[in-house]
Amino acid sequence: MKYLVKFFVIVLVFFYSTTSISETISIVYINMDKVMNKSVAGIDLKKQLESIHKKNIDEFAKIEEDLKSEESSIKSQKNILSEEEYNKKVNLFKNKIENYKKNRKEKIDYVSKKKIEATAMLLNEVTPILTNYSKEKGISIILKKKDIVLAKTELDITDEIISLLDSKIKKIDLN
């Protein structure tokens, strides 16, 4: 009987402590992809990146067109030029192609690097907003939506954070 009473006391204490802990912890989640794509600063960063990418694509198209015309010009001179001169032109053309490929890869890598930098810049602006928001609302934990399997939509703070971010920051310059 004595052990039975101790067991019930321990069980009651355990259940009481777990219910009081769960009442004090507040957990919400945020969709960071939506923040990146729907906030004013995120949209501006996306436009800046698209502008750089479009400029590069236009430049690549022009260079490729020039290379194609040069290639056809070299091919048309095959029977006119001596074999040595023709091979010299072909080698120069191959070097131009290699330089173009190298330049293209560098520019693509540059855009990728800028995208990572833009994400980090926006995240640096969102972090203090999330910190202040969690302090004001008494939130214990903020999770990313992509890490959650199932949650109530009332726990989503994405739209509130977007409006706070939009009121604080309109534009982030990549350069």
Buried (B, 14 or more C-beta within 10 A) or exposed (E): EEEEEEEEEEEEEEEEEEEEEEEEEEEBBBBBEBBBEBBBBBBBBBEBBEEBBEEBEEEBEEBEEEBEEBBEEBEEEEEEEEEEEBEEBBEEBEEBBEEBEEBBEEBEEEBEEBBEBBBEBBEEBBEEBBEEBBEEEEBEEBEEBEEEEEEEEEBBBBEBBBEBBBEBBEEBEBE
